[in-house]
Amino acid sequence: MIASLIDVSHLVEVSGYPILFLLVMAESGGVPLPGETAVIVGGVLASQGKMQIELVIAVAALAAIIGDNIGYQIGRKGGRWLLERPGPFHRHRLMVLETGEPFFENHGPKAVFFGRFILGLRTWASWLAGANHMHWRTFFLWNALGGICWATGVGLVAYFIGQSASNAITTFGIYGLVAVVVALGGTFFLHRRHRRHQRIDQAAEESKRRQRAAETADGGNA
């Protein structure tokens, strides 16, 4: 696959926002390139002061929306046969048809939004929407919402996790990043729960202490 041949971290660090835009737009338009990985790398670089997270998110969102609209027009003009015909990425396109069509049937226009967050379907969702002749205004609404939410979510997660995200991606790929997020979230939840129980125990102990003091005072007065 093309994505496995590209050193995304090096490309984004050297070429910056233009390559980030091209990778995300190409992936959204139907070329299986590592657009999401590029956004993650951009977020990590922003956490190191090498890029600006606001621009990373804005560029990624704009590229996603433009790329999806290109894919929509290709799917609308070419129809289903474009996804079925032999040629580059034929196996991937058939897999998308197999999983994507039931997904679109179940979720309707919202599938454009949800498809943005699903690996594989993200690349071809716009083609499916066009091939199914979804109204462009409906497509654009859900496409824009999905692109903005996706770019913001992925960019901010990578930005706040910083180097931990970079190490996880290098070692385990995108699932490593998910594991880091889950681990940090679980640690935070357990810490908050422990602190809450501590406060409850301290309040109970203080109440008992005051009760004993009151009983002692009552006994002295008697």
PEQUIDA-V81902 format. One record per residue. PSI is psi in degrees with one decimal (* if undefined). OMEGA is omega in degrees with one decimal (999 if undefined). D_FIRST is the distance of its C-alpha to the first C-alpha in Angstrom with 1 decimal. Layout:
psi = <PSI;PSI>
omega = <OMEGA;OMEGA>
d_first = <D_FIRST;D_FIRST>
This chain:
psi = <146.8;-41.2;-34.5;-14.9;-1.4;129.0;88.9;-43.0;-45.4;-44.3;-47.7;-38.6;-37.3;-45.9;-16.0;-139.7;-37.6;-43.9;-32.5;-46.0;-47.2;-41.8;-44.7;-43.1;-43.0;-44.8;-42.9;-27.9;-3.9;1.7;120.9;71.7;159.5;65.4;-44.7;-40.4;-37.3;-39.1;-41.3;-45.3;-41.5;-41.4;-41.7;-43.9;-35.7;-37.0;-21.1;4.1;10.3;-18.2;171.6;125.5;-32.7;-42.7;-36.7;-48.3;-45.3;-45.4;-43.5;-42.7;-45.8;-43.2;-39.9;-43.3;-45.0;-45.9;-41.9;-38.5;-33.8;-46.1;-37.5;-45.0;-37.4;-46.9;-37.9;-39.4;-34.5;-27.4;-172.3;-30.4;-26.7;-34.4;-24.8;-23.3;148.4;154.6;-163.9;137.1;28.4;-44.8;-41.9;-39.7;-38.4;-36.9;-38.3;-42.9;-41.2;-41.1;-30.7;-38.8;-46.9;-34.3;-42.6;-37.6;-37.1;-36.2;-11.0;-143.3;-28.1;-18.7;-29.5;-40.1;-53.0;-33.4;-27.2;-26.1;3.8;122.0;134.8;-58.0;-29.0;-35.5;-32.9;0.3;-39.6;-36.5;-43.9;-41.8;-43.0;-42.9;-29.9;5.5;42.0;140.2;135.8;-40.7;-40.9;-45.2;-47.1;-40.7;-55.0;-32.5;-44.6;-43.6;-44.3;-44.2;-43.2;-45.7;-41.4;-49.6;-40.9;-46.7;-51.7;-43.7;-44.7;-38.4;-47.6;-37.9;-46.2;-29.6;-30.4;-125.4;-30.2;-39.2;-42.6;-45.6;-40.7;-41.3;-43.8;-40.5;-45.3;-3.2;-161.4;-30.9;-26.5;-38.8;-43.1;-41.7;-39.7;-43.5;-45.3;-43.1;-45.7;-39.9;-41.6;-41.1;-43.4;-43.6;-45.8;-36.5;-44.7;-40.1;-41.2;-42.6;-39.7;-42.7;-36.8;-43.7;-39.5;-44.7;-40.5;-39.9;-39.8;-41.4;-40.5;-38.3;-41.9;-39.8;-43.1;-37.7;-42.5;-38.5;-39.3;-39.7;-38.3;-40.9;-40.3;-40.0;-36.0;-36.6;-32.2;*>
omega = <-176.2;-175.2;-177.3;-178.7;-174.0;174.1;-173.0;-177.9;-179.4;-178.1;-177.3;-179.6;-177.2;-172.7;173.0;-171.5;-179.6;-179.1;174.5;179.4;-176.5;-178.6;-179.3;-179.3;-179.4;178.9;-179.2;-177.7;176.1;177.6;-175.3;175.7;-175.0;-179.8;-179.0;177.0;178.4;177.6;178.5;178.5;177.9;177.7;178.4;178.5;177.0;178.4;178.5;178.6;-177.6;176.0;177.2;-174.4;178.6;179.9;176.9;-178.5;-178.2;-179.7;-179.3;-179.6;179.5;179.8;179.4;-178.7;179.5;-179.7;178.4;179.8;174.2;178.7;178.6;-179.3;177.3;-179.9;-178.2;-178.0;-176.2;179.3;-176.1;-175.1;177.7;179.3;-176.2;-172.7;176.2;-180.0;-178.9;176.2;-177.5;-178.6;179.3;-179.4;177.6;177.5;178.5;177.7;-176.9;-177.9;-173.0;-178.3;175.4;178.8;178.8;179.3;-177.8;-171.8;179.2;-178.3;-179.9;178.7;177.1;178.5;-176.6;-179.3;178.8;-175.6;-177.0;-179.5;-178.5;179.4;178.9;-176.4;-171.4;-176.7;-178.8;176.2;-180.0;179.7;178.5;-179.5;177.8;177.4;172.5;178.2;-173.9;-179.3;177.2;178.4;-176.0;179.8;-177.7;177.5;179.7;178.2;179.9;-179.1;-179.0;-179.8;-179.9;-179.0;-179.9;-178.1;-178.2;-179.1;-177.7;177.3;178.9;-178.8;-175.5;177.0;173.5;-172.8;177.7;177.4;-179.3;179.4;-179.4;180.0;-178.8;-174.6;-170.3;-176.2;-175.7;179.8;174.7;177.1;178.2;179.8;178.5;179.6;179.7;-178.8;179.8;178.0;178.1;178.3;179.5;-179.5;-179.1;178.4;178.4;-179.7;178.8;179.4;179.6;177.6;177.2;-180.0;179.0;179.9;179.8;178.7;178.9;178.9;179.1;178.1;177.7;-179.6;179.1;179.6;178.0;179.4;179.0;179.4;177.6;-179.9;177.9;178.9;177.7;179.8;178.8;999>
d_first = <0.0;3.8;5.5;5.7;7.3;9.7;13.0;13.9;17.3;18.4;17.4;19.2;22.1;22.7;22.1;23.1;23.5;22.3;18.7;18.8;20.1;17.5;14.4;16.2;17.5;14.3;12.6;16.0;16.3;13.4;10.4;7.7;8.5;10.2;13.6;15.2;14.5;16.1;19.0;19.5;19.5;22.0;24.1;24.3;25.2;27.8;29.3;29.8;31.5;29.0;28.1;30.0;28.8;30.5;28.6;25.2;26.0;27.5;24.8;22.0;24.2;25.1;21.5;20.6;23.7;23.3;19.6;20.6;23.6;21.7;19.5;22.9;24.5;21.8;22.1;25.8;26.4;23.9;24.5;22.8;22.3;19.5;17.5;18.7;18.7;16.5;14.0;10.5;8.7;12.0;11.3;10.1;13.2;15.4;14.7;15.6;18.7;19.7;19.6;20.1;23.2;25.3;24.3;25.6;28.7;29.6;29.2;29.8;29.3;28.6;25.3;24.1;25.2;23.9;20.5;19.9;19.9;17.7;14.0;12.2;15.6;15.8;13.3;15.4;18.8;20.3;19.6;21.2;24.1;24.7;24.5;27.0;29.3;29.6;32.2;30.8;33.1;32.1;28.4;29.0;31.1;28.6;25.7;27.6;28.7;25.2;23.8;26.8;26.9;23.2;23.4;26.7;25.8;22.6;24.2;27.5;26.2;24.2;27.3;29.8;28.0;27.2;26.5;26.2;23.1;21.7;22.4;21.0;17.6;17.5;18.5;17.3;14.8;16.0;18.0;19.9;21.1;22.3;24.1;25.8;26.9;28.3;30.1;31.6;32.7;34.2;36.0;37.4;38.6;40.3;41.9;43.3;44.5;46.3;47.9;49.1;50.7;52.3;53.9;55.1;56.6;58.3;59.7;61.1;62.6;64.2;65.6;67.2;68.6;70.2;71.6;73.2;74.6;76.1;77.6;79.1;80.6;82.1;83.6;85.2;86.8;88.3>
